[in-house]
Amino acid sequence: MLAEPSQRKVYVVMVADLFHYGHVEFLKHARAFGNYLIVGLLTDERVKQYKRLPIMNLEERMWVIESCRYVDEVVIHQSQRSVEWFKAQGIVARVHAVGTETDRARKANRLNRPGLPPKFEIPYQKDISTTAIIRRIKSRNFN
């Protein structure tokens, strides 16, 4: 989809497993960098390579993200999106959630290719995470 002249498109990459209010806050803040938010959703296989297999499958995660009022479009994220792709889409900013300094440095090295739209960072919500929800579920004895 080509950008309309008045659109300021923003691109984010997410896993969005066990979609929670921390994800919603991230999307709300990301959208503030423009007026049209595109979420690049990571595939189950890609997430499994560096984290774990998501509990919610790709289709379930896509459906939930599409339902969020801050999101205008969801696409399957391709690892090395080209500069041309970002230009054709009219994307003016990339926004990423970051946690620790190590996380910030790792993402900076991977994401700062010449010609890409500027990258902005939003800190993770400190009081909620998918991992914390999984731990909470495991710690309770459901009968």
N, CA, C and O atoms as CSV, one atom per row, in Angstrom:
chain,resi,resn,atom,element,x,y,z
A,1,MET,N,N,0.843,-1.172,0.000
A,1,MET,CA,C,0.000,0.000,0.000
A,1,MET,C,C,0.892,1.241,0.000
A,1,MET,O,O,1.744,1.386,0.877
A,2,LEU,N,N,0.712,2.120,-0.955
A,2,LEU,CA,C,1.490,3.355,-1.019
A,2,LEU,C,C,0.921,4.383,-0.055
A,2,LEU,O,O,-0.285,4.425,0.186
A,3,ALA,N,N,1.783,5.192,0.482
A,3,ALA,CA,C,1.369,6.189,1.461
A,3,ALA,C,C,0.630,7.337,0.797
A,3,ALA,O,O,1.000,7.788,-0.286
A,4,GLU,N,N,-0.413,7.800,1.456
A,4,GLU,CA,C,-1.067,9.030,1.045
A,4,GLU,C,C,-0.202,10.170,1.569
A,4,GLU,O,O,0.480,10.012,2.581
A,5,PRO,N,N,-0.220,11.325,0.887
A,5,PRO,CA,C,0.667,12.422,1.302
A,5,PRO,C,C,0.515,12.823,2.763
A,5,PRO,O,O,1.495,13.236,3.383
A,6,SER,N,N,-0.681,12.716,3.329
A,6,SER,CA,C,-0.899,13.135,4.715
A,6,SER,C,C,-0.545,12.047,5.723
A,6,SER,O,O,-0.550,12.298,6.928
A,7,GLN,N,N,-0.240,10.848,5.248
A,7,GLN,CA,C,0.081,9.764,6.172
A,7,GLN,C,C,1.539,9.815,6.603
A,7,GLN,O,O,2.444,10.011,5.792
A,8,ARG,N,N,1.739,9.632,7.905
A,8,ARG,CA,C,3.085,9.494,8.469
A,8,ARG,C,C,3.135,8.095,9.067
A,8,ARG,O,O,2.745,7.877,10.214
A,9,LYS,N,N,3.625,7.149,8.264
A,9,LYS,CA,C,3.604,5.745,8.664
A,9,LYS,C,C,4.778,5.398,9.578
A,9,LYS,O,O,5.908,5.847,9.387
A,10,VAL,N,N,4.456,4.582,10.574
A,10,VAL,CA,C,5.421,4.107,11.553
A,10,VAL,C,C,5.417,2.585,11.485
A,10,VAL,O,O,4.369,1.964,11.306
A,11,TYR,N,N,6.611,1.986,11.631
A,11,TYR,CA,C,6.742,0.527,11.558
A,11,TYR,C,C,7.315,0.000,12.867
A,11,TYR,O,O,8.312,0.516,13.374
A,12,VAL,N,N,6.677,-1.033,13.409
A,12,VAL,CA,C,7.186,-1.719,14.596
A,12,VAL,C,C,7.223,-3.216,14.318
A,12,VAL,O,O,6.462,-3.724,13.494
A,13,VAL,N,N,8.107,-3.911,15.006
A,13,VAL,CA,C,8.203,-5.368,14.918
A,13,VAL,C,C,7.814,-5.931,16.274
A,13,VAL,O,O,8.261,-5.445,17.313
A,14,MET,N,N,6.970,-6.969,16.254
A,14,MET,CA,C,6.496,-7.547,17.514
A,14,MET,C,C,6.360,-9.055,17.437
A,14,MET,O,O,6.245,-9.641,16.360
A,15,VAL,N,N,6.377,-9.670,18.627
A,15,VAL,CA,C,5.966,-11.054,18.803
A,15,VAL,C,C,4.499,-11.033,19.252
A,15,VAL,O,O,3.656,-11.712,18.667
A,16,ALA,N,N,4.207,-10.254,20.286
A,16,ALA,CA,C,2.853,-10.051,20.813
A,16,ALA,C,C,2.203,-11.342,21.296
A,16,ALA,O,O,1.010,-11.556,21.081
A,17,ASP,N,N,2.971,-12.192,21.938
A,17,ASP,CA,C,2.414,-13.421,22.498
A,17,ASP,C,C,1.696,-13.084,23.801
A,17,ASP,O,O,2.166,-12.242,24.566
A,18,LEU,N,N,0.576,-13.724,24.057
A,18,LEU,CA,C,-0.251,-13.453,25.236
A,18,LEU,C,C,-0.481,-11.940,25.361
A,18,LEU,O,O,-0.188,-11.338,26.394
A,19,PHE,N,N,-0.998,-11.355,24.312
A,19,PHE,CA,C,-1.200,-9.907,24.187
A,19,PHE,C,C,-1.723,-9.310,25.497
A,19,PHE,O,O,-2.753,-9.746,26.011
A,20,HIS,N,N,-1.011,-8.310,26.039
A,20,HIS,CA,C,-1.343,-7.723,27.335
A,20,HIS,C,C,-1.217,-6.201,27.266
A,20,HIS,O,O,-0.854,-5.643,26.231
A,21,TYR,N,N,-1.521,-5.542,28.381
A,21,TYR,CA,C,-1.544,-4.076,28.365
A,21,TYR,C,C,-0.186,-3.457,28.076
A,21,TYR,O,O,-0.131,-2.325,27.594
A,22,GLY,N,N,0.900,-4.146,28.347
A,22,GLY,CA,C,2.222,-3.630,27.984
A,22,GLY,C,C,2.364,-3.503,26.471
A,22,GLY,O,O,2.960,-2.547,25.975
A,23,HIS,N,N,1.816,-4.468,25.743
A,23,HIS,CA,C,1.817,-4.392,24.277
A,23,HIS,C,C,0.977,-3.202,23.804
A,23,HIS,O,O,1.376,-2.470,22.899
A,24,VAL,N,N,-0.190,-3.020,24.430
A,24,VAL,CA,C,-1.072,-1.913,24.042
A,24,VAL,C,C,-0.383,-0.572,24.286
A,24,VAL,O,O,-0.451,0.321,23.442
A,25,GLU,N,N,0.280,-0.424,25.438
A,25,GLU,CA,C,1.003,0.817,25.740
A,25,GLU,C,C,2.109,1.077,24.717
A,25,GLU,O,O,2.291,2.208,24.264
A,26,PHE,N,N,2.844,0.024,24.356
A,26,PHE,CA,C,3.896,0.161,23.347
A,26,PHE,C,C,3.294,0.656,22.030
A,26,PHE,O,O,3.817,1.591,21.424
A,27,LEU,N,N,2.203,0.038,21.587
A,27,LEU,CA,C,1.577,0.426,20.316
A,27,LEU,C,C,1.048,1.853,20.366
A,27,LEU,O,O,1.165,2.595,19.390
A,28,LYS,N,N,0.470,2.239,21.493
A,28,LYS,CA,C,-0.035,3.608,21.645
A,28,LYS,C,C,1.106,4.610,21.513
A,28,LYS,O,O,0.979,5.606,20.800
A,29,HIS,N,N,2.222,4.353,22.199
A,29,HIS,CA,C,3.369,5.268,22.130
A,29,HIS,C,C,4.015,5.258,20.745
A,29,HIS,O,O,4.452,6.300,20.258
A,30,ALA,N,N,4.078,4.099,20.115
A,30,ALA,CA,C,4.667,4.005,18.772
A,30,ALA,C,C,3.848,4.808,17.767
A,30,ALA,O,O,4.405,5.512,16.925
A,31,ARG,N,N,2.541,4.702,17.857
A,31,ARG,CA,C,1.683,5.415,16.913
A,31,ARG,C,C,1.852,6.932,17.033
A,31,ARG,O,O,1.627,7.653,16.061
A,32,ALA,N,N,2.235,7.411,18.179
A,32,ALA,CA,C,2.412,8.854,18.378
A,32,ALA,C,C,3.534,9.430,17.520
A,32,ALA,O,O,3.624,10.648,17.370
A,33,PHE,N,N,4.397,8.573,16.951
A,33,PHE,CA,C,5.451,9.038,16.053
A,33,PHE,C,C,4.922,9.309,14.650
A,33,PHE,O,O,5.666,9.794,13.798
A,34,GLY,N,N,3.662,9.009,14.397
A,34,GLY,CA,C,3.031,9.240,13.098
A,34,GLY,C,C,1.530,9.170,13.239
A,34,GLY,O,O,0.983,9.408,14.315
A,35,ASN,N,N,0.856,8.837,12.128
A,35,ASN,CA,C,-0.602,8.712,12.196
A,35,ASN,C,C,-1.114,7.427,11.530
A,35,ASN,O,O,-2.313,7.280,11.293
A,36,TYR,N,N,-0.206,6.512,11.233
A,36,TYR,CA,C,-0.570,5.233,10.627
A,36,TYR,C,C,0.457,4.216,11.104
A,36,TYR,O,O,1.650,4.360,10.835
A,37,LEU,N,N,-0.005,3.188,11.813
A,37,LEU,CA,C,0.921,2.233,12.423
A,37,LEU,C,C,0.847,0.875,11.736
A,37,LEU,O,O,-0.216,0.264,11.624
A,38,ILE,N,N,2.022,0.423,11.278
A,38,ILE,CA,C,2.167,-0.901,10.671
A,38,ILE,C,C,2.942,-1.775,11.647
A,38,ILE,O,O,4.024,-1.404,12.101
A,39,VAL,N,N,2.380,-2.944,11.970
A,39,VAL,CA,C,3.068,-3.901,12.830
A,39,VAL,C,C,3.620,-5.017,11.963
A,39,VAL,O,O,2.879,-5.674,11.231
A,40,GLY,N,N,4.933,-5.227,12.049
A,40,GLY,CA,C,5.584,-6.369,11.419
A,40,GLY,C,C,5.606,-7.501,12.430
A,40,GLY,O,O,6.335,-7.442,13.420
A,41,LEU,N,N,4.812,-8.527,12.185
A,41,LEU,CA,C,4.672,-9.625,13.131
A,41,LEU,C,C,5.683,-10.724,12.826
A,41,LEU,O,O,5.777,-11.195,11.692
A,42,LEU,N,N,6.437,-11.128,13.844
A,42,LEU,CA,C,7.419,-12.194,13.679
A,42,LEU,C,C,6.727,-13.550,13.607
A,42,LEU,O,O,5.766,-13.801,14.336
A,43,THR,N,N,7.214,-14.421,12.731
A,43,THR,CA,C,6.624,-15.749,12.591
A,43,THR,C,C,6.968,-16.609,13.798
A,43,THR,O,O,7.910,-16.314,14.533
A,44,ASP,N,N,6.197,-17.674,13.998
A,44,ASP,CA,C,6.460,-18.608,15.092
A,44,ASP,C,C,7.875,-19.164,14.987
A,44,ASP,O,O,8.582,-19.267,15.989
A,45,GLU,N,N,8.287,-19.522,13.773
A,45,GLU,CA,C,9.612,-20.111,13.563
A,45,GLU,C,C,10.721,-19.140,13.934
A,45,GLU,O,O,11.711,-19.534,14.551
A,46,ARG,N,N,10.567,-17.880,13.565
A,46,ARG,CA,C,11.586,-16.870,13.864
A,46,ARG,C,C,11.698,-16.651,15.371
A,46,ARG,O,O,12.801,-16.559,15.909
A,47,VAL,N,N,10.561,-16.568,16.043
A,47,VAL,CA,C,10.572,-16.347,17.484
A,47,VAL,C,C,11.220,-17.528,18.198
A,47,VAL,O,O,11.993,-17.342,19.138
A,48,LYS,N,N,10.911,-18.722,17.760
A,48,LYS,CA,C,11.461,-19.933,18.377
A,48,LYS,C,C,12.993,-19.948,18.294
A,48,LYS,O,O,13.647,-20.511,19.172
A,49,GLN,N,N,13.571,-19.342,17.257
A,49,GLN,CA,C,15.026,-19.323,17.082
A,49,GLN,C,C,15.740,-18.567,18.193
A,49,GLN,O,O,16.861,-18.923,18.555
A,50,TYR,N,N,15.121,-17.544,18.733
A,50,TYR,CA,C,15.834,-16.743,19.731
A,50,TYR,C,C,15.158,-16.683,21.092
A,50,TYR,O,O,15.738,-16.158,22.042
A,51,LYS,N,N,13.943,-17.209,21.204
A,51,LYS,CA,C,13.221,-17.066,22.465
A,51,LYS,C,C,12.622,-18.400,22.871
A,51,LYS,O,O,13.234,-19.170,23.611
A,52,ARG,N,N,11.442,-18.661,22.389
A,52,ARG,CA,C,10.697,-19.899,22.623
A,52,ARG,C,C,9.558,-19.912,21.619
A,52,ARG,O,O,9.240,-18.884,21.020
A,53,LEU,N,N,8.951,-21.058,21.438
A,53,LEU,CA,C,7.783,-21.133,20.562
A,53,LEU,C,C,6.653,-20.341,21.217
A,53,LEU,O,O,6.323,-20.593,22.376
A,54,PRO,N,N,6.058,-19.394,20.502
A,54,PRO,CA,C,4.967,-18.630,21.112
A,54,PRO,C,C,3.799,-19.540,21.517
A,54,PRO,O,O,3.527,-20.551,20.871
A,55,ILE,N,N,3.132,-19.161,22.580
A,55,ILE,CA,C,1.959,-19.904,23.034
A,55,ILE,C,C,0.808,-19.688,22.064
A,55,ILE,O,O,0.094,-20.627,21.714
A,56,MET,N,N,0.634,-18.454,21.637
A,56,MET,CA,C,-0.383,-18.146,20.624
A,56,MET,C,C,0.279,-18.284,19.254
A,56,MET,O,O,1.392,-17.798,19.055
A,57,ASN,N,N,-0.391,-18.939,18.315
A,57,ASN,CA,C,0.209,-19.092,16.993
A,57,ASN,C,C,0.108,-17.787,16.198
A,57,ASN,O,O,-0.541,-16.834,16.628
A,58,LEU,N,N,0.748,-17.763,15.054
A,58,LEU,CA,C,0.822,-16.561,14.221
A,58,LEU,C,C,-0.563,-15.994,13.905
A,58,LEU,O,O,-0.783,-14.789,14.026
A,59,GLU,N,N,-1.475,-16.840,13.509
A,59,GLU,CA,C,-2.828,-16.377,13.154
A,59,GLU,C,C,-3.534,-15.753,14.361
A,59,GLU,O,O,-4.188,-14.718,14.232
A,60,GLU,N,N,-3.402,-16.374,15.517
A,60,GLU,CA,C,-4.039,-15.832,16.728
A,60,GLU,C,C,-3.435,-14.490,17.106
A,60,GLU,O,O,-4.153,-13.551,17.451
A,61,ARG,N,N,-2.113,-14.404,17.039
A,61,ARG,CA,C,-1.448,-13.141,17.378
A,61,ARG,C,C,-1.820,-12.045,16.388
A,61,ARG,O,O,-2.021,-10.895,16.778
A,62,MET,N,N,-1.910,-12.399,15.109
A,62,MET,CA,C,-2.279,-11.426,14.087
A,62,MET,C,C,-3.689,-10.890,14.338
A,62,MET,O,O,-3.932,-9.687,14.244
A,63,TRP,N,N,-4.603,-11.788,14.655
A,63,TRP,CA,C,-5.994,-11.386,14.875
A,63,TRP,C,C,-6.085,-10.407,16.040
A,63,TRP,O,O,-6.784,-9.398,15.948
A,64,VAL,N,N,-5.386,-10.695,17.130
A,64,VAL,CA,C,-5.439,-9.829,18.306
A,64,VAL,C,C,-4.830,-8.462,17.995
A,64,VAL,O,O,-5.400,-7.433,18.359
A,65,ILE,N,N,-3.688,-8.446,17.331
A,65,ILE,CA,C,-3.035,-7.170,17.008
A,65,ILE,C,C,-3.915,-6.334,16.089
A,65,ILE,O,O,-4.039,-5.124,16.284
A,66,GLU,N,N,-4.526,-6.961,15.094
A,66,GLU,CA,C,-5.421,-6.238,14.187
A,66,GLU,C,C,-6.604,-5.618,14.934
A,66,GLU,O,O,-7.183,-4.634,14.474
A,67,SER,N,N,-6.957,-6.180,16.062
A,67,SER,CA,C,-8.086,-5.679,16.848
A,67,SER,C,C,-7.729,-4.466,17.704
A,67,SER,O,O,-8.619,-3.801,18.235
A,68,CYS,N,N,-6.453,-4.177,17.840
A,68,CYS,CA,C,-6.022,-3.052,18.664
A,68,CYS,C,C,-6.287,-1.738,17.929
A,68,CYS,O,O,-5.940,-1.597,16.757
A,69,ARG,N,N,-6.887,-0.806,18.605
A,69,ARG,CA,C,-7.295,0.450,17.964
A,69,ARG,C,C,-6.134,1.312,17.481
A,69,ARG,O,O,-6.341,2.202,16.657
A,70,TYR,N,N,-4.926,1.076,17.967
A,70,TYR,CA,C,-3.774,1.879,17.546
A,70,TYR,C,C,-3.121,1.355,16.272
A,70,TYR,O,O,-2.258,2.021,15.699
A,71,VAL,N,N,-3.523,0.172,15.827
A,71,VAL,CA,C,-2.892,-0.499,14.689
A,71,VAL,C,C,-3.734,-0.328,13.427
A,71,VAL,O,O,-4.946,-0.544,13.434
A,72,ASP,N,N,-3.063,0.065,12.343
A,72,ASP,CA,C,-3.743,0.231,11.062
A,72,ASP,C,C,-3.520,-0.941,10.123
A,72,ASP,O,O,-4.357,-1.222,9.266
A,73,GLU,N,N,-2.392,-1.626,10.281
A,73,GLU,CA,C,-2.046,-2.695,9.340
A,73,GLU,C,C,-1.082,-3.666,10.014
A,73,GLU,O,O,-0.217,-3.260,10.790
A,74,VAL,N,N,-1.241,-4.954,9.708
A,74,VAL,CA,C,-0.325,-5.973,10.206
A,74,VAL,C,C,0.234,-6.718,9.001
A,74,VAL,O,O,-0.507,-7.136,8.112
A,75,VAL,N,N,1.562,-6.876,8.986
A,75,VAL,CA,C,2.232,-7.628,7.921
A,75,VAL,C,C,3.152,-8.652,8.584
A,75,VAL,O,O,3.528,-8.496,9.746
A,76,ILE,N,N,3.505,-9.682,7.853
A,76,ILE,CA,C,4.489,-10.629,8.351
A,76,ILE,C,C,5.861,-9.981,8.168
A,76,ILE,O,O,6.224,-9.577,7.064
A,77,HIS,N,N,6.604,-9.888,9.245
A,77,HIS,CA,C,7.909,-9.227,9.194
A,77,HIS,C,C,8.916,-10.074,8.413
A,77,HIS,O,O,9.033,-11.280,8.629
A,78,GLN,N,N,9.623,-9.432,7.523
A,78,GLN,CA,C,10.719,-10.051,6.771
A,78,GLN,C,C,12.017,-9.491,7.347
A,78,GLN,O,O,12.179,-8.275,7.453
A,79,SER,N,N,12.935,-10.371,7.715
A,79,SER,CA,C,14.134,-9.971,8.456
A,79,SER,C,C,14.894,-8.793,7.851
A,79,SER,O,O,15.124,-7.811,8.557
A,80,GLN,N,N,15.275,-8.838,6.648
A,80,GLN,CA,C,16.074,-7.754,6.082
A,80,GLN,C,C,15.235,-6.942,5.097
A,80,GLN,O,O,15.481,-6.961,3.891
A,81,ARG,N,N,14.257,-6.239,5.620
A,81,ARG,CA,C,13.464,-5.356,4.765
A,81,ARG,C,C,14.413,-4.376,4.086
A,81,ARG,O,O,15.327,-3.840,4.714
A,82,SER,N,N,14.188,-4.152,2.809
A,82,SER,CA,C,15.072,-3.269,2.054
A,82,SER,C,C,14.714,-1.798,2.268
A,82,SER,O,O,13.592,-1.450,2.637
A,83,VAL,N,N,15.697,-0.965,2.025
A,83,VAL,CA,C,15.469,0.478,2.076
A,83,VAL,C,C,14.355,0.846,1.105
A,83,VAL,O,O,13.518,1.698,1.404
A,84,GLU,N,N,14.349,0.205,-0.054
A,84,GLU,CA,C,13.319,0.469,-1.066
A,84,GLU,C,C,11.934,0.135,-0.547
A,84,GLU,O,O,10.979,0.858,-0.830
A,85,TRP,N,N,11.805,-0.965,0.220
A,85,TRP,CA,C,10.499,-1.344,0.778
A,85,TRP,C,C,9.995,-0.256,1.711
A,85,TRP,O,O,8.833,0.144,1.630
A,86,PHE,N,N,10.868,0.231,2.604
A,86,PHE,CA,C,10.457,1.285,3.534
A,86,PHE,C,C,10.041,2.545,2.776
A,86,PHE,O,O,9.058,3.195,3.134
A,87,LYS,N,N,10.785,2.884,1.737
A,87,LYS,CA,C,10.440,4.076,0.937
A,87,LYS,C,C,9.114,3.888,0.213
A,87,LYS,O,O,8.283,4.796,0.204
A,88,ALA,N,N,8.905,2.740,-0.385
A,88,ALA,CA,C,7.658,2.457,-1.122
A,88,ALA,C,C,6.448,2.494,-0.197
A,88,ALA,O,O,5.361,2.904,-0.604
A,89,GLN,N,N,6.637,2.067,1.039
A,89,GLN,CA,C,5.541,2.076,2.010
A,89,GLN,C,C,5.302,3.468,2.588
A,89,GLN,O,O,4.258,3.723,3.188
A,90,GLY,N,N,6.268,4.364,2.407
A,90,GLY,CA,C,6.143,5.712,2.970
A,90,GLY,C,C,6.382,5.750,4.470
A,90,GLY,O,O,5.840,6.613,5.160
A,91,ILE,N,N,7.181,4.832,4.980
A,91,ILE,CA,C,7.444,4.759,6.416
A,91,ILE,C,C,8.456,5.835,6.800
A,91,ILE,O,O,9.525,5.949,6.200
A,92,VAL,N,N,8.092,6.624,7.818
A,92,VAL,CA,C,8.932,7.742,8.241
A,92,VAL,C,C,9.676,7.461,9.536
A,92,VAL,O,O,10.595,8.198,9.892
A,93,ALA,N,N,9.288,6.395,10.253
A,93,ALA,CA,C,9.945,6.078,11.522
A,93,ALA,C,C,9.791,4.597,11.837
A,93,ALA,O,O,8.808,3.956,11.464
A,94,ARG,N,N,10.805,4.071,12.543
A,94,ARG,CA,C,10.748,2.702,13.085
A,94,ARG,C,C,10.841,2.840,14.597
A,94,ARG,O,O,11.668,3.589,15.118
A,95,VAL,N,N,9.983,2.109,15.290
A,95,VAL,CA,C,9.956,2.206,16.744
A,95,VAL,C,C,10.159,0.811,17.319
A,95,VAL,O,O,9.563,-0.158,16.849
A,96,HIS,N,N,11.009,0.719,18.344
A,96,HIS,CA,C,11.345,-0.567,18.950
A,96,HIS,C,C,11.248,-0.473,20.456
A,96,HIS,O,O,11.609,0.543,21.050
A,97,ALA,N,N,10.759,-1.536,21.070
A,97,ALA,CA,C,10.758,-1.643,22.530
A,97,ALA,C,C,12.119,-2.161,22.949
A,97,ALA,O,O,12.644,-3.105,22.358
A,98,VAL,N,N,12.682,-1.543,23.966
A,98,VAL,CA,C,13.991,-1.972,24.453
A,98,VAL,C,C,13.957,-2.105,25.970
A,98,VAL,O,O,13.211,-1.416,26.666
A,99,GLY,N,N,14.784,-3.005,26.448
A,99,GLY,CA,C,14.885,-3.233,27.884
A,99,GLY,C,C,16.215,-2.768,28.400
A,99,GLY,O,O,16.387,-1.588,28.708
A,100,THR,N,N,17.163,-3.679,28.501
A,100,THR,CA,C,18.474,-3.401,29.082
A,100,THR,C,C,19.392,-2.691,28.090
A,100,THR,O,O,19.078,-2.580,26.905
A,101,GLU,N,N,20.512,-2.219,28.583
A,101,GLU,CA,C,21.528,-1.610,27.713
A,101,GLU,C,C,22.040,-2.624,26.690
A,101,GLU,O,O,22.311,-2.267,25.543
A,102,THR,N,N,22.172,-3.884,27.100
A,102,THR,CA,C,22.619,-4.933,26.180
A,102,THR,C,C,21.607,-5.099,25.053
A,102,THR,O,O,21.978,-5.221,23.886
A,103,ASP,N,N,20.342,-5.104,25.408
A,103,ASP,CA,C,19.271,-5.215,24.419
A,103,ASP,C,C,19.334,-4.032,23.452
A,103,ASP,O,O,19.199,-4.201,22.240
A,104,ARG,N,N,19.536,-2.854,23.994
A,104,ARG,CA,C,19.601,-1.632,23.187
A,104,ARG,C,C,20.767,-1.697,22.203
A,104,ARG,O,O,20.601,-1.363,21.030
A,105,ALA,N,N,21.933,-2.118,22.662
A,105,ALA,CA,C,23.123,-2.202,21.806
A,105,ALA,C,C,22.945,-3.262,20.720
A,105,ALA,O,O,23.317,-3.041,19.568
A,106,ARG,N,N,22.379,-4.409,21.086
A,106,ARG,CA,C,22.163,-5.493,20.120
A,106,ARG,C,C,21.225,-5.025,19.008
A,106,ARG,O,O,21.488,-5.271,17.831
A,107,LYS,N,N,20.148,-4.361,19.369
A,107,LYS,CA,C,19.194,-3.888,18.364
A,107,LYS,C,C,19.790,-2.768,17.523
A,107,LYS,O,O,19.540,-2.696,16.320
A,108,ALA,N,N,20.574,-1.896,18.142
A,108,ALA,CA,C,21.182,-0.796,17.399
A,108,ALA,C,C,22.101,-1.325,16.311
A,108,ALA,O,O,22.087,-0.821,15.188
A,109,ASN,N,N,22.890,-2.325,16.628
A,109,ASN,CA,C,23.800,-2.895,15.635
A,109,ASN,C,C,23.040,-3.513,14.473
A,109,ASN,O,O,23.479,-3.415,13.327
A,110,ARG,N,N,21.918,-4.142,14.748
A,110,ARG,CA,C,21.169,-4.852,13.727
A,110,ARG,C,C,20.270,-3.918,12.912
A,110,ARG,O,O,19.974,-4.210,11.754
A,111,LEU,N,N,19.843,-2.826,13.487
A,111,LEU,CA,C,18.771,-2.049,12.874
A,111,LEU,C,C,19.199,-0.734,12.243
A,111,LEU,O,O,18.374,-0.073,11.612
A,112,ASN,N,N,20.437,-0.336,12.386
A,112,ASN,CA,C,20.871,0.953,11.864
A,112,ASN,C,C,21.578,0.820,10.527
A,112,ASN,O,O,22.781,1.063,10.431
A,113,ARG,N,N,20.842,0.435,9.499
A,113,ARG,CA,C,21.421,0.365,8.157
A,113,ARG,C,C,21.216,1.708,7.459
A,113,ARG,O,O,20.186,2.352,7.657
A,114,PRO,N,N,22.185,2.140,6.642
A,114,PRO,CA,C,22.051,3.418,5.929
A,114,PRO,C,C,20.802,3.447,5.055
A,114,PRO,O,O,20.468,2.464,4.393
A,115,GLY,N,N,20.121,4.584,5.063
A,115,GLY,CA,C,18.955,4.783,4.212
A,115,GLY,C,C,17.635,4.397,4.846
A,115,GLY,O,O,16.576,4.710,4.303
A,116,LEU,N,N,17.677,3.720,5.993
A,116,LEU,CA,C,16.432,3.348,6.663
A,116,LEU,C,C,15.842,4.551,7.393
A,116,LEU,O,O,16.569,5.479,7.749
A,117,PRO,N,N,14.528,4.542,7.618
A,117,PRO,CA,C,13.927,5.629,8.408
A,117,PRO,C,C,14.539,5.649,9.810
A,117,PRO,O,O,15.056,4.632,10.271
A,118,PRO,N,N,14.486,6.790,10.487
A,118,PRO,CA,C,15.062,6.876,11.833
A,118,PRO,C,C,14.400,5.880,12.793
A,118,PRO,O,O,13.221,5.547,12.665
A,119,LYS,N,N,15.200,5.420,13.755
A,119,LYS,CA,C,14.735,4.447,14.739
A,119,LYS,C,C,14.578,5.144,16.090
A,119,LYS,O,O,15.456,5.886,16.529
A,120,PHE,N,N,13.441,4.888,16.737
A,120,PHE,CA,C,13.170,5.431,18.057
A,120,PHE,C,C,12.939,4.276,19.017
A,120,PHE,O,O,12.498,3.200,18.615
A,121,GLU,N,N,13.240,4.508,20.283
A,121,GLU,CA,C,13.125,3.453,21.287
A,121,GLU,C,C,12.099,3.821,22.347
A,121,GLU,O,O,11.992,4.972,22.768
A,122,ILE,N,N,11.348,2.810,22.762
A,122,ILE,CA,C,10.395,2.947,23.860
A,122,ILE,C,C,10.759,1.881,24.889
A,122,ILE,O,O,10.883,0.709,24.536
A,123,PRO,N,N,10.933,2.261,26.150
A,123,PRO,CA,C,11.281,1.253,27.167
A,123,PRO,C,C,10.146,0.245,27.370
A,123,PRO,O,O,8.968,0.582,27.246
A,124,TYR,N,N,10.526,-0.997,27.685
A,124,TYR,CA,C,9.543,-2.010,28.039
A,124,TYR,C,C,8.769,-1.565,29.269
A,124,TYR,O,O,9.289,-0.823,30.102
A,125,GLN,N,N,7.531,-2.017,29.381
A,125,GLN,CA,C,6.764,-1.854,30.616
A,125,GLN,C,C,7.459,-2.713,31.669
A,125,GLN,O,O,7.655,-3.909,31.452
A,126,LYS,N,N,7.824,-2.140,32.775
A,126,LYS,CA,C,8.576,-2.876,33.797
A,126,LYS,C,C,7.702,-3.832,34.603
A,126,LYS,O,O,8.209,-4.813,35.147
A,127,ASP,N,N,6.422,-3.570,34.688
A,127,ASP,CA,C,5.568,-4.357,35.574
A,127,ASP,C,C,4.770,-5.461,34.885
A,127,ASP,O,O,3.968,-6.130,35.537
A,128,ILE,N,N,4.972,-5.669,33.574
A,128,ILE,CA,C,4.239,-6.726,32.866
A,128,ILE,C,C,5.092,-7.242,31.715
A,128,ILE,O,O,5.804,-6.484,31.055
A,129,SER,N,N,5.003,-8.539,31.492
A,129,SER,CA,C,5.662,-9.146,30.341
A,129,SER,C,C,5.022,-10.505,30.105
A,129,SER,O,O,4.390,-11.069,30.998
A,130,THR,N,N,5.190,-11.017,28.913
A,130,THR,CA,C,4.675,-12.345,28.605
A,130,THR,C,C,5.358,-13.382,29.494
A,130,THR,O,O,4.707,-14.300,29.991
A,131,THR,N,N,6.659,-13.238,29.693
A,131,THR,CA,C,7.402,-14.171,30.542
A,131,THR,C,C,6.848,-14.154,31.964
A,131,THR,O,O,6.703,-15.211,32.578
A,132,ALA,N,N,6.538,-12.969,32.499
A,132,ALA,CA,C,5.979,-12.873,33.851
A,132,ALA,C,C,4.607,-13.547,33.926
A,132,ALA,O,O,4.285,-14.189,34.926
A,133,ILE,N,N,3.808,-13.402,32.882
A,133,ILE,CA,C,2.497,-14.050,32.860
A,133,ILE,C,C,2.658,-15.567,32.845
A,133,ILE,O,O,1.935,-16.275,33.546
A,134,ILE,N,N,3.594,-16.066,32.057
A,134,ILE,CA,C,3.847,-17.512,32.005
A,134,ILE,C,C,4.289,-18.011,33.381
A,134,ILE,O,O,3.818,-19.050,33.845
A,135,ARG,N,N,5.192,-17.274,34.033
A,135,ARG,CA,C,5.640,-17.672,35.381
A,135,ARG,C,C,4.474,-17.690,36.363
A,135,ARG,O,O,4.364,-18.596,37.188
A,136,ARG,N,N,3.610,-16.693,36.270
A,136,ARG,CA,C,2.451,-16.607,37.156
A,136,ARG,C,C,1.538,-17.821,36.966
A,136,ARG,O,O,1.055,-18.397,37.940
A,137,ILE,N,N,1.307,-18.201,35.724
A,137,ILE,CA,C,0.466,-19.365,35.427
A,137,ILE,C,C,1.095,-20.634,35.996
A,137,ILE,O,O,0.414,-21.448,36.620
A,138,LYS,N,N,2.403,-20.795,35.776
A,138,LYS,CA,C,3.107,-21.994,36.259
A,138,LYS,C,C,3.098,-22.078,37.791
A,138,LYS,O,O,3.058,-23.173,38.351
A,139,SER,N,N,3.134,-20.927,38.465
A,139,SER,CA,C,3.219,-20.931,39.920
A,139,SER,C,C,1.892,-21.243,40.591
A,139,SER,O,O,1.870,-21.548,41.784
A,140,ARG,N,N,0.801,-21.176,39.869
A,140,ARG,CA,C,-0.505,-21.450,40.449
A,140,ARG,C,C,-0.898,-22.893,40.208
A,140,ARG,O,O,-0.609,-23.468,39.159
A,141,ASN,N,N,-1.540,-23.447,41.167
A,141,ASN,CA,C,-1.944,-24.846,41.070
A,141,ASN,C,C,-3.401,-24.901,40.599
A,141,ASN,O,O,-4.329,-24.795,41.402
A,142,PHE,N,N,-3.584,-25.067,39.304
A,142,PHE,CA,C,-4.933,-25.145,38.739
A,142,PHE,C,C,-5.397,-26.585,38.738
A,142,PHE,O,O,-4.735,-27.454,38.170
A,143,ASN,N,N,-6.525,-26.844,39.365
A,143,ASN,CA,C,-7.090,-28.197,39.388
A,143,ASN,C,C,-8.436,-28.245,38.709
A,143,ASN,O,O,-9.054,-29.307,38.638
